[in-house]
Amino acid sequence: MRRIFLISMLVGVVWVAAGQSQAKVGLIAFYNLENLFDTIDTPGVLDEEFTPEGPNKWTGSRYLEKLDNMAMAISRIGEDDGWSGGPAILGVSEIENRSVLEDLAAHPLLKASNYQVVHFDSPDRRGVDVGLLYRPRFFRVTSADSYELVLQNERGERIYTRDQLLVSGVFDGEPMHFIVGHWPSRSGGEATTKPRRNAAAALSRHITDSLLTADPAAKIFIMGDLNDDPSDESLRKYLRAAPKAHKLKEGELFNAMYPLYKKGIGSLNYRDGLNLFDQIILSPALTGKDYSSWKFLKARVFNSAFLMQKDGQYKGYPLRSFAGTVWQGGFSDHFPVYVLIAKENR
């Protein structure tokens, strides 16, 4: 089998050597933007903390600084692998609405990439949603839909949480599908909230199975802040995301982040522990060494030094926007994650 080696970048497309031929590389990423809210108090949404009068003193200047930081981080994702201009596809979470994504896409550091936005409002009480940014140079959307995650607490009351986003389209000539999620948090205790994440995993699996029933060779990316590690029950049992691409059993998916997790690499520090909650999972058609079509090449956590706390008790942690209500002027409490996919250029 030909092996793929990264060699150089040309006008936003990374080229690699595949035996004696050349191959193209695409970069697919996910980033929890940590409370990218506008400054407006939206009726019916618990967003008061992110207003100028709220405890976070969320002013226009802080919002613009947050956009500057997010745009800089996104524009540099993959730079160690020769990529520039931001991911071809970027799933995001913790965004308040479509407007903040449009502001982000219009930022001078990202404007040349011409990012387009896919977003649906979800019923989350705080108003946080997931979304997808894509560069039309690489991807053309053919359909998009939002899937509601219906949960109840022990009293039978509705728990309002984030929907899951499905975006389908054509990536450089091949059909592909992107599922973006932000699964229920561990607030209230990991064990108590586990059934909620299991339900979120089951919903992601349902969407995936629907796509695979229509096309068993469908190329599907499931990405998000899953609030569980790759080894947890939601991922292994309910989503059936396995650790090794070359040993997939029937019905299993490949968790591209699992090998990083086994090496002790994380994307956030939750309650002073290192976790890899931000993950990208692939359908079997994206695995293997036949690069005549788009296939998985490598996975990374983008944890460059500029995204880290430089000193003190939390040295090495993601440099976040807030510590409690104290403005830190940072980026996010999560590092971005990404995968590279490759295809021979015949």
N, C-alpha and C positions, 0 to 999 in steps of 0.2 A: 504494500500500500504506500502511496505517496504520503510524505509527512509535510506538514505546513510550518513554515518559519516566517516570522515577521521580519520584513526588511526595510520598508520605507513608506512614506506617505506622499500622496499626490492629490492636491486640490480637494482635500477633505475625504478622500477615499484611501484607506490603507491598503497597500498591496503587499502580497506575500508570495514567497516562492513555494510552489508545490511540485516537487520533482524538477522537471525542466520547464514547466509552465508557470504562468502567473495566476494568482488568485486574488479575489477581492475579499475584504473583511467589512462586516457591519457591526456596529456597537449598539447593544440594547441595554438600557439601564433603568434602575428604579431609585427614587430618592424621596424620603420623608422630609418635607420642607419645614417641619416644626412650626405649625401655627402661622401659616401665611394668610393673615386676615387683612381685610381693608380696615379703615378707621370708622366705618359707618355702623351705627347700632341698628341691626336689622330686626324688625318686629317679629316676635315668635321664635327667635333664635337666641340661645344663651351665649351671646358674644360680647356682653358688656365689658368684660375684662380687656378686650381689645378695642377700646375706644379711648379718645384723649382724656376722658374723665374717669376711666376705669382704673383698677389697681396697677395695671401694666403701663399706664400713661402712654398708650399706643397712639402717638402723634403721627402726622404726615411725614415728618423728618425721619422718624424711626422706621416707618413703612418703606420709605425710599431707600434707607440704608439696608434694610432687610432684602429688598429687591436687588440692590447692588451686590450683596454678598451671595445671594442665591444664583444670580446670573454669572458671577465669577466662578463659583464652584461648578456649575453646570457646564460652562464653556471649557473647563479644564478636565472634565471627566475623560479618562482614557489617554491623557497626555503621555503617560509613561509607556504606552503602547503605540505611540505615534499618531494618535487620533486628535482632531481639533474641531472646533466649532460646535461642540455639544453632541450628545448621542443622536443616532438616527431616530431612535424611539426612546422616549423617556416617560415611564409611568411615575406618577407623583401621588402623595397623600398629604393629609393635613393642609388642604387648601380650602378657603371659605367659599369660593364661587368661581365662575368663569372669568369674571373681571380681573381677578388677581393673576390668573394664568395669562390673560391677554397682556396685562402690564408687564409680566415677566418676559413674555415672548418679544415684546417691543423694546426691551432694554438694549442699549447700544452694543453690549457684548454679545447679544444673541440675535440681533435684528437681521444680520446677514444670512443667518441659517434659515430664516423664513419659517419659524416654527408655527404650526397650526395646532389648534386646540380641540380636544374632544372632552366634553364634560356634561354630566347630568347632576342636578341637585338631588341630594339624598336626605332622608328624614332624620339624620343624626341631630340630637338636641343642641349640640354646640355649633352645628352648621358646617362641620368639616366633611369634606368629600375627597374622593379620588379623581384623578384625571389622567389624560395622556397628551403629551406633546410629541409631534412628529415632524420630520423634515420632508417636505414633498419631493425633494430630490431623490429620496430613497423609497418612500412609501406613499401609496395612494389608498385612501380609505374607501371601502365599498359598503360597509354597514357598521353601525354601532348601537349598542343596547345596554341597559342598566338592569341588574338583577337584584331584587330586594331580598335582604336577609331578615327573615321574620323570627324574632326571639321573644321569649317570655321569661319573667323571673319566677321565683318559687311561689309567688302569690297569683300567678296567672296574668300579670300585667305586662303590657308590651314594652320591650326594650328597643328603643330606637337607635339604630346604628347605621354604619355606612353601607351603601349598596356596593355591588361588585360590577365593574365595568368590563364589557367585552367590545373590543374593536377588531374588526376583520378588514383585510385589504390585501394589496399586492406589494410585496417587498422585492424590488428589483426583478420583477417578472415571475415571482413565486407567491402563491396565496399563503398568508400567514394570519395568525390570530393572537391577540394579546388580551389577557385577563388581568385586570388590576384590582387589587383588594387592600383593605386595611382592616384586618380581623379584629374582633373585640379585644380590649386591653385586659391586663391582669389586675386592674384596680379592683380591690375587694378580695384579692387573694388568688394565687395561681390555680389552686385546686377548685375553688368555688366557681371560677370563671372558665375553667377548662371546657365544659360542655358547649359554651358559646363559640369557642374557637373550633371545636370539633364540628359544630353546625356550619360554621363558615367554610371549613375545609370540605365538608360534604357538598355545599353549594358550588364551590369551585370545581369539585369533581363532577358534579351534575352538568355544569356548563361544558367541561372538557369532554365528557362522555357523549354529549349531544353532538359536538363537533366531530368526534371520532366515529360516531355512528354514521354520520353523513359522508365522512371521508376518513378511512382508517389510517391514511398517510398524512393526515393534517399536521401542519407544523404550528404548535401552540406554545406560547410562553405564558406562564402563570407567575405574576410578580406582585410583590407588596411587602408592607410591614405586617407580618403575620403574628406578631406578639408571641410566638413560640419559636423554639430552636428546631433545626432540622431533624433532631432525634425524637422530638415530642410526638405524642399520640396523634395529634391532628394531622401532622405531616406524614407520618409513617403508615398509620392505619386508615385514616379517613381520606386523605388525598392520594395515598399510595405513592409517595415520592421517595424513591430509593437512592442509596448513596453511590452506586457504581453504574456508569452508563453501559459498560460492557457486560453486565450481569443482570440486566432487566428481565424480570419474569413477565408473563403475559398480564397485561393490565396495569403494569407499573409505569410511572413517570420517572424522569431523572432529575434529582435535585442538584443543580450545578453548584450550589453553595456548600453542600455536605462535605466535600474534601477539604474546603477551607476551614469549616467548623472543626473538623477532626484535628487540624493543625493548630487550633487555638486562636483562630482569627475571628474577630467579631465586628459587628457594625454599630454597636452601641454598648453602653454600660448601664444596665438596669439594676437599681438598688445595689450598686457597687460590684456587681458581677458582670463578666463579659458575656454578651449574647450576640447571636447572629439571627435576629428577628427578620431582617431584610433579605429576601430570598428571590431567586429566579429559578423556576422549575420548567423543564422542557418535556415535550412529548417525544416518544421514541423516534419519530421521523427526523428529528434534529440531531440524533446521535449517530455514531459510526464514522468511518474514515473515508467514505466515498464522497469527495468534495465536488463531484459533478453538479450537485445542488447544495443549497445552503445547509451547513452543519455546524454544530457546536465546536468551538476551538478552545476557549479558556474562560475562566470566571475570575473576577477580582472584586475585592472591596477597595473602593477608592478612599484610602485613608492617608492622603498626603499630609505633610507636616502643617501646612497652612490651615487645615481644617481642625487641628488639634489644640487643646489647652496646652500652653507652653510650660507652665510651672504650677507649683502648689500641690495641694492634696489630690487634685483631679488631673494632674499632668498625663497627657496621652489620651484623655477622654475627648470625644467630639466637643468642639468649642461651640456652645449653643447660644441662642439669642437671649434667653433669660435664665437666671438661677432664682427660682421662685418668682418674685416680681421685680428683681434687680436686673436691669438691662446690662447684658454682657457684650452686645454688639457683635455676636458671633454668627454662625451659619445655621447649624441644626444640631439636635441631640442625636442624630443618626449620621453615619457615613453613607454616601451613595454606594450602590453595588451595580456591577454590570457583567455582561457576557459578551464575548466576541464570537461571531459566527463567520464562517469562511466559505467561499465558493470559487472553484476554478474559473478563470476568465478565458473561455474558449472562443 
